[in-house]
Amino acid sequence: MKKMFQKSVSGGLRPWLLLLFLAAAFSPARGAQTDSWETLLRRARGQTVDWHMWGGFPSTNAYLNGFVAPRVKARYGIRLRQVPVTDIAEVVSKILVEKQAGKKTGGKADLLWINGENFRTAKRNGLLFGPFAHRLPNDRYVDWRRLSVKNDFGEKVEGMESPWGSAQVVMVYDRQRTPNPPETMADFLSWIRRHPGRFTYPAPPDFTGSVFVRHIFYHVAQDVDYWQGNWSEARFEEAASKTFRLLKDLAPSLWRQGKTYPENPERLSQLFADGEVDFTLSYHPAEASKKINDGLYPDSVRTFVFKEGTITNTHFLAIPFNAQDKEGAMVVANFLLSPEAQLKKADPRVWGDFPAIDMQRLDPAWRQKFARLPRGVATLPDAVLQSRQLPEPPSEILIRLEKGWEKHVLKGR
């Protein structure tokens, strides 16, 4: 486009034609948002997609650079370049500065691995390109009716990001010690009171400890869907107050009488492995199986989810409003939704990340391939997990629950 513009100007393009050209060239209704997929593929060829993402997962990095990048290069002529970052919030802040400075094109980031508060900030400040998700051919494999996909920590996605993986909380237990684990949160709370000292959770704001608090919040609120919309302050205060009161009353029944809490899930896992507590929890459905294979847990360890479900969140891809290579970014996002890419990502020998696509939307041949993936003895079937999913509450609720827990539970003894 830049070369075309320079050529037209040097050729003496009339001012009124120049204005028409500029309006067409930079209109959000043109180009990557409206081209046919075949046209978009042609435009994407030769582009370099700079994917800004957290680089702390070796398995994720290996999947991206060893599997995804070579294939999008060979098939679509796109160079995919990973740009590791420690916090995607810093990238969002830079894009905001660029927008305030009027930099509408030529942004350094073409693709973002994003969710939660960062997506909310980016979307509400107009920092994202789109909507684009529903234009991806492989979007047909996504079940947008699921609240954990439709909403990103309570923020409506509305096509402004595309899912590519998810996580779901599972409870971890040893069937030799606990042959009949509780089936509901109410049963679990009763179990804790009957077995003092045999359970604890990481101290928020650790994300795993925080998600246990959010499960209690849903339990006392007796509603999940309500918090995905416009919730009232009065109703939140009531539910939050019940949450903190329950957790404060529960504290004497916890490990070390709730006078101290594990600092992170790794410490909690060690307490479980050492037999000091009888349950742990994880955002990664396959983590227990991996620890069995690594010799950290005994073969008798298993996982379960509550009948009412457990909290799930989806991680997404978004494209900045001023990305240089939007077409290439869309092609990469589409490839990552393909059954081929999702299958490879779900392989525990590669990454073991939970699929973002709905198994029921795949043809029987692909479903069989997913079913044949090596699955550890402690890992629940995808169909079981997907049938018992609860969405994350809005990020604002998450933050307020974390702060309230510290004030009313940790320091309120």
Residue pairs with C-beta under 8 A, 6 or more apart in sequence:
1 25
5 21
5 25
8 18
8 21
9 18
13 21
24 30
26 104
26 105
31 43
31 326
31 327
32 40
32 43
32 129
32 132
32 326
32 327
32 330
33 129
33 130
33 131
33 132
33 135
35 43
35 327
37 135
37 137
40 327
40 330
40 331
41 76
41 327
41 331
43 327
44 76
44 77
44 78
44 325
44 327
44 328
44 330
44 331
45 76
45 77
45 78
46 77
46 78
47 78
47 79
47 324
47 325
47 327
47 328
48 78
48 79
48 80
48 81
48 110
48 325
48 328
49 72
49 78
49 79
49 80
49 81
49 110
49 111
49 325
49 328
49 329
49 332
50 81
50 83
50 108
50 109
50 110
50 111
50 324
50 325
51 64
51 80
51 81
51 82
51 83
51 110
51 111
51 112
51 113
51 332
52 83
52 85
52 88
52 91
52 109
52 111
52 112
52 113
53 60
53 64
53 82
53 83
53 84
53 85
53 88
53 111
53 112
53 113
54 84
54 85
54 86
54 87
54 88
54 113
55 61
55 82
55 84
55 85
55 86
56 84
56 86
57 351
59 350
59 351
59 352
60 351
60 353
61 82
61 84
62 350
62 351
63 344
63 345
63 350
63 351
64 80
64 82
65 82
67 341
67 344
67 350
68 80
68 332
68 335
68 336
68 341
69 79
69 80
69 81
69 82
71 335
71 341
72 78
72 80
72 331
72 332
72 335
73 79
73 80
75 335
76 328
76 331
76 335
78 328
78 331
78 332
80 332
83 109
85 91
88 112
88 113
88 114
88 118
89 117
89 118
89 121
91 109
91 112
92 112
92 114
92 118
92 121
92 122
92 127
94 108
94 109
95 107
95 109
95 122
95 127
95 320
95 321
95 322
96 121
96 125
96 127
98 107
98 322
99 125
99 126
99 127
99 321
99 322
103 322
104 321
104 322
105 322
105 324
106 322
106 324
107 320
107 321
107 322
107 323
107 324
108 324
109 320
109 323
110 319
110 320
110 323
110 324
110 325
110 326
110 328
110 329
111 317
111 318
111 319
111 323
111 329
111 332
111 333
112 122
112 317
112 318
112 319
112 320
113 315
113 316
113 317
114 122
114 161
114 315
114 316
114 317
114 318
115 152
115 153
115 161
115 313
115 314
115 315
115 316
116 152
116 153
116 313
116 392
116 395
116 398
117 153
117 395
117 399
119 152
119 153
119 155
119 157
119 160
119 161
119 316
119 318
120 152
120 153
120 155
120 395
121 127
122 128
122 318
122 320
123 155
123 160
126 321
127 320
127 321
128 160
128 161
128 318
128 319
128 320
128 321
129 318
129 319
129 320
129 321
129 323
129 326
130 159
130 160
130 161
130 318
130 319
131 158
131 159
131 160
132 159
132 160
132 162
132 319
132 326
132 330
132 333
133 139
133 142
133 157
133 159
133 160
133 161
133 162
133 163
133 333
134 159
135 330
136 162
136 330
136 333
136 334
136 337
137 334
138 334
138 335
138 337
138 338
138 357
139 162
139 334
139 337
140 361
141 337
141 339
141 342
141 357
141 358
141 361
141 362
142 149
142 162
142 163
142 337
142 356
142 357
142 358
142 361
143 149
143 358
143 360
143 361
144 150
144 157
146 358
146 389
146 391
147 224
147 225
147 228
147 390
147 391
148 166
148 312
148 313
148 314
148 389
148 390
148 391
148 392
149 157
149 163
149 166
149 314
149 356
150 156
150 157
151 157
151 228
151 391
151 392
152 161
152 313
152 314
152 316
153 313
153 392
153 393
153 394
153 395
153 398
154 227
154 228
154 391
154 392
154 393
154 394
154 395
154 396
154 397
155 394
155 395
157 316
160 318
161 316
161 317
161 318
162 316
162 317
162 318
162 333
162 334
162 336
162 337
163 314
163 315
163 316
163 317
163 337
163 356
164 315
164 316
164 317
164 333
164 336
164 337
164 345
164 356
165 314
165 315
165 345
165 353
165 354
165 355
165 356
166 312
166 313
166 314
166 315
166 353
166 354
166 355
166 356
167 283
167 284
167 285
167 312
167 313
167 315
167 353
167 354
168 283
168 285
168 305
168 310
168 311
168 312
168 354
168 385
168 389
169 211
169 215
169 281
169 282
169 283
169 305
169 310
169 311
169 312
170 281
170 282
170 284
170 285
170 288
170 303
170 304
170 305
170 310
170 380
170 385
171 181
171 188
171 279
171 280
171 281
171 303
171 304
171 305
171 306
171 310
172 269
172 272
172 279
172 280
172 281
172 282
172 287
172 288
172 301
172 302
172 303
172 378
173 181
173 278
173 279
173 301
173 302
173 303
173 304
174 272
174 278
174 297
174 298
174 300
174 301
174 302
175 181
175 300
175 301
175 302
176 298
176 300
177 275
177 278
178 278
178 279
181 279
181 304
182 188
182 190
182 191
182 306
183 304
183 306
183 307
184 306
184 307
184 308
185 215
185 216
185 219
185 306
185 308
186 219
188 306
189 219
189 246
189 250
191 199
192 198
192 199
192 250
192 253
192 254
193 250
193 253
195 253
195 278
196 252
196 253
196 254
196 257
197 253
197 254
197 255
197 256
197 257
197 277
198 255
198 277
198 278
198 279
199 253
199 254
199 255
199 277
199 278
199 279
200 254
200 255
200 256
200 258
200 261
200 262
200 268
200 271
200 277
201 208
201 209
201 212
201 213
201 254
201 261
201 262
201 268
201 281
202 208
202 209
202 212
202 261
202 262
202 263
202 264
202 265
202 267
202 268
203 209
203 261
203 262
203 263
203 410
204 210
204 213
204 401
204 402
204 405
204 406
205 402
206 263
206 264
206 265
207 283
208 264
208 265
208 268
208 281
208 282
208 283
209 261
209 262
209 265
210 398
210 401
210 402
210 405
211 281
211 283
211 311
212 281
213 243
213 247
213 401
213 402
213 405
214 311
214 392
214 393
214 397
214 398
214 401
215 310
215 311
216 243
216 246
216 247
217 239
217 240
217 243
217 393
217 397
217 401
218 224
218 227
218 311
218 390
218 393
220 239
220 242
220 243
220 246
221 227
221 239
221 242
224 309
224 390
224 391
226 235
227 393
227 394
227 397
228 391
228 393
228 394
231 394
231 397
236 397
236 400
240 400
240 401
240 404
243 401
243 404
244 404
244 405
244 408
244 409
244 412
245 408
247 405
247 409
248 408
248 409
248 412
248 413
250 258
251 257
251 258
251 409
251 413
252 258
254 261
255 271
255 276
255 277
258 413
259 413
261 410
262 268
262 271
265 280
265 281
265 282
268 277
268 280
268 281
269 280
269 282
269 291
269 296
271 277
271 280
272 278
272 279
272 280
272 297
273 291
273 296
273 297
282 288
282 303
284 352
285 303
285 354
285 379
285 380
285 385
286 348
286 352
286 375
286 376
286 379
288 297
288 301
288 302
288 303
288 376
288 378
288 379
289 348
289 375
289 376
289 377
289 378
289 379
290 348
290 352
290 376
291 297
291 301
292 298
292 299
292 301
292 376
292 377
292 378
293 376
297 378
299 377
301 378
302 377
302 378
303 378
303 379
303 380
304 380
305 380
305 384
305 385
305 388
306 388
307 388
308 388
308 390
309 388
309 389
309 390
310 388
310 389
310 390
311 390
311 391
311 392
312 389
312 390
312 391
312 392
313 391
313 392
314 356
317 329
317 332
317 333
317 336
319 326
319 329
319 330
319 333
323 329
335 341
336 342
336 345
337 356
337 357
339 357
339 362
339 366
339 369
342 355
342 356
342 357
343 366
343 369
343 370
343 373
344 350
345 351
345 353
345 355
346 352
346 353
346 354
346 355
346 370
346 373
347 373
347 374
348 373
348 374
348 375
348 376
348 379
349 374
354 382
354 385
355 370
355 382
358 386
359 367
359 370
359 382
359 383
359 386
362 370
370 382
375 381
392 398
